[in-house]
Amino acid sequence: MKTFQLSAEVRTDLGKKGSKALRKQELIPAILYGFNDNTALTVSQDAVRKLIYTPDIYLIEMTVGGATKTCILQDIQFHPVTDKILHIDFLEVKADKPIIIEVPVVLEGHAVGVRAGGKLSLDMRKLKVKALYSNVPEKLTIDVSKLGLGKTIQVGSLSFENIELLNAKNAVVAAVRLTRAARGAAAKAALEAEDEDAEEGEE
């Protein structure tokens, strides 16, 4: 996992009024959930922009009150209309404690089903994993080269070293679906085959 450097300030005004005032200053109320206690924080919009608006995942080295905490992004609350960030939750992590985090999925290879006229779709762009943070990859690469027409790859068929997948085993990650054109071609081929059988029967 890549590392992201982030500076934060301890927040003392914990009320709604205080949070609203912070947002007007382009600051975001946040909480760091630690092993021993939780810390109310503020971070700036600019400081977290590259952390949030990206498909990448990061291990965060957070500097707060003269100390550095290692953490991950746990949750973000957005305004339902403006999509502005309202609140962020961070979770402190340790090298010997497994974390739960969503990791981006990348498909690799040219599926045989696509060559047969199907369309490859990625149904789950991220998978939830449990692992030591030192074992969490930047992405989960899945080979789809053997994926046939009308076939799927489910979570239960996947395995990665030192990682436990937490999604439902029957959840579809990727599939090669029959396109309208391929469906039409298959129907046409079936009709032609029926016609040939009929002609042979007449002979």
C-alpha positions as CSV (number, residue, x, y, z in Angstrom):
1,M,0.0,0.0,0.0
2,K,1.1,3.5,-0.7
3,T,1.7,5.9,2.2
4,F,-0.1,9.3,2.5
5,Q,1.2,12.1,4.8
6,L,-1.5,14.0,6.5
7,S,-1.5,16.8,9.1
8,A,-4.4,17.2,11.5
9,E,-5.3,19.4,14.4
10,V,-7.0,18.4,17.6
11,R,-10.6,19.7,17.8
12,T,-12.0,21.0,21.1
13,D,-15.5,22.3,20.0
14,L,-17.5,19.1,19.4
15,G,-20.9,20.6,18.9
16,K,-22.9,21.0,15.7
17,K,-22.4,24.7,15.8
18,G,-18.6,24.2,16.0
19,S,-18.6,21.7,13.1
20,K,-20.6,24.1,11.0
21,A,-18.2,26.9,11.6
22,L,-15.3,24.6,10.7
23,R,-16.9,23.7,7.4
24,K,-17.2,27.4,6.5
25,Q,-13.4,27.6,6.9
26,E,-13.0,24.7,4.4
27,L,-12.1,22.5,7.3
28,I,-13.5,19.0,7.9
29,P,-14.5,17.6,11.3
30,A,-13.0,14.1,11.8
31,I,-12.4,11.4,14.4
32,L,-9.4,9.1,14.8
33,Y,-10.5,5.9,16.4
34,G,-7.5,4.7,18.3
35,F,-6.6,1.6,20.4
36,N,-6.7,3.5,23.7
37,D,-8.9,6.5,23.0
38,N,-10.6,8.4,20.2
39,T,-9.5,11.9,19.1
40,A,-11.6,14.6,17.6
41,L,-9.8,16.3,14.8
42,T,-9.9,18.7,11.9
43,V,-8.3,18.3,8.5
44,S,-8.3,20.7,5.6
45,Q,-10.2,20.1,2.3
46,D,-7.0,20.6,0.3
47,A,-5.0,18.1,2.5
48,V,-7.4,15.2,2.0
49,R,-8.3,15.9,-1.7
50,K,-5.8,13.5,-3.2
51,L,-6.5,10.9,-0.5
52,I,-10.3,10.8,-1.2
53,Y,-10.8,11.6,-4.9
54,T,-8.7,8.6,-6.2
55,P,-9.3,4.9,-6.7
56,D,-6.0,4.2,-4.9
57,I,-5.9,3.1,-1.2
58,Y,-3.4,4.5,1.3
59,L,-1.8,3.8,4.6
60,I,-2.0,7.2,6.3
61,E,0.8,8.6,8.4
62,M,-1.1,11.3,10.4
63,T,0.7,14.0,12.3
64,V,-1.4,15.4,15.2
65,G,-0.3,17.1,18.4
66,G,3.4,16.4,17.8
67,A,2.8,12.7,17.4
68,T,2.5,10.4,14.3
69,K,-0.3,7.9,14.1
70,T,-0.6,5.2,11.5
71,C,-4.2,4.8,10.3
72,I,-6.5,4.1,7.4
73,L,-9.6,5.9,6.0
74,Q,-12.6,4.2,7.5
75,D,-15.6,6.2,6.5
76,I,-16.6,9.5,4.8
77,Q,-19.9,11.3,5.1
78,F,-20.9,13.5,2.1
79,H,-23.6,16.1,1.8
80,P,-26.5,14.4,0.0
81,V,-27.0,17.4,-2.4
82,T,-23.6,19.1,-2.8
83,D,-21.4,16.0,-2.3
84,K,-19.2,18.2,0.0
85,I,-17.3,16.2,2.6
86,L,-19.1,16.6,6.0
87,H,-17.1,14.2,8.2
88,I,-14.3,11.7,8.1
89,D,-13.5,8.7,10.3
90,F,-9.9,7.4,10.6
91,L,-8.9,4.1,12.2
92,E,-5.6,3.6,13.9
93,V,-3.7,0.4,12.8
94,K,-0.8,-1.6,14.1
95,A,1.6,-3.8,12.2
96,D,0.5,-7.0,14.0
97,K,-3.3,-6.3,13.9
98,P,-5.3,-7.3,10.8
99,I,-7.3,-4.5,9.1
100,I,-10.5,-4.6,7.0
101,I,-10.3,-2.4,3.9
102,E,-11.7,-2.3,0.4
103,V,-9.1,-2.9,-2.4
104,P,-9.7,-2.0,-6.1
105,V,-10.1,-4.9,-8.6
106,V,-8.3,-4.9,-11.9
107,L,-9.1,-7.4,-14.7
108,E,-6.2,-8.8,-16.7
109,G,-6.2,-10.8,-20.0
110,H,-8.5,-11.1,-23.0
111,A,-11.5,-13.3,-22.2
112,V,-12.3,-16.1,-24.6
113,G,-16.0,-15.1,-24.3
114,V,-15.2,-11.7,-25.6
115,R,-13.7,-13.2,-28.7
116,A,-16.9,-15.2,-29.1
117,G,-18.9,-12.0,-29.2
118,G,-19.6,-11.4,-25.5
119,K,-19.0,-8.2,-23.4
120,L,-16.8,-8.3,-20.3
121,S,-18.2,-6.5,-17.3
122,L,-16.6,-5.7,-13.9
123,D,-19.5,-6.0,-11.4
124,M,-17.4,-5.3,-8.3
125,R,-14.8,-2.6,-8.5
126,K,-13.6,-3.2,-5.0
127,L,-13.4,-6.2,-2.7
128,K,-13.4,-6.1,1.1
129,V,-10.4,-7.9,2.5
130,K,-9.0,-8.7,5.9
131,A,-5.2,-8.8,6.3
132,L,-2.2,-7.3,8.0
133,Y,-1.7,-3.9,6.4
134,S,1.8,-4.9,5.2
135,N,0.1,-7.7,3.1
136,V,-2.6,-5.5,1.6
137,P,-1.9,-4.9,-2.1
138,E,-2.6,-1.7,-4.0
139,K,-5.0,-3.7,-6.3
140,L,-6.4,-7.2,-6.7
141,T,-5.5,-8.5,-10.2
142,I,-7.8,-11.1,-11.6
143,D,-7.0,-13.1,-14.8
144,V,-10.1,-13.4,-17.0
145,S,-8.4,-14.9,-20.1
146,K,-10.3,-18.3,-19.6
147,L,-13.7,-16.7,-18.9
148,G,-16.2,-18.0,-21.5
149,L,-19.3,-16.6,-22.9
150,G,-22.1,-16.4,-20.3
151,K,-19.7,-17.3,-17.5
152,T,-18.9,-15.5,-14.3
153,I,-16.1,-15.2,-11.7
154,Q,-17.5,-15.3,-8.2
155,V,-15.7,-14.3,-4.9
156,G,-15.7,-17.9,-3.8
157,S,-13.4,-18.9,-6.7
158,L,-10.8,-16.3,-5.9
159,S,-7.8,-16.6,-3.5
160,F,-4.9,-14.3,-2.7
161,E,-1.9,-14.9,-0.6
162,N,-2.2,-13.8,3.1
163,I,-5.6,-12.2,2.4
164,E,-9.1,-13.2,3.5
165,L,-12.0,-12.0,1.2
166,L,-15.0,-10.9,3.2
167,N,-17.6,-10.5,0.5
168,A,-20.3,-13.1,-0.1
169,K,-18.8,-16.1,-1.8
170,N,-21.6,-16.1,-4.5
171,A,-21.1,-12.4,-5.3
172,V,-20.2,-11.9,-9.0
173,V,-17.0,-10.0,-9.5
174,A,-16.8,-10.2,-13.3
175,A,-18.8,-11.7,-16.2
176,V,-18.8,-12.1,-19.9
177,R,-22.4,-11.4,-21.0
178,L,-24.1,-12.1,-24.3
179,T,-24.5,-8.9,-26.3
180,R,-27.6,-8.2,-28.4
181,A,-25.5,-8.7,-31.6
182,A,-24.1,-12.0,-30.3
183,R,-27.6,-13.1,-29.2
184,G,-28.9,-12.3,-32.7
185,A,-26.1,-14.2,-34.4
186,A,-26.7,-17.2,-32.1
187,A,-30.4,-17.2,-33.0
188,K,-29.6,-17.0,-36.7
189,A,-27.2,-19.8,-36.5
190,A,-29.8,-21.9,-34.7
191,L,-32.4,-21.2,-37.4
192,E,-29.9,-22.1,-40.1
193,A,-29.1,-25.4,-38.3
194,E,-32.9,-26.2,-38.1
195,D,-33.3,-25.5,-41.9
196,E,-30.4,-27.8,-42.7
197,D,-31.8,-30.5,-40.6
198,A,-35.2,-30.1,-42.3
199,E,-33.6,-30.3,-45.8
200,E,-31.8,-33.5,-44.8
201,G,-35.0,-35.0,-43.6
202,E,-36.8,-34.3,-46.9
203,E,-34.0,-36.0,-48.8
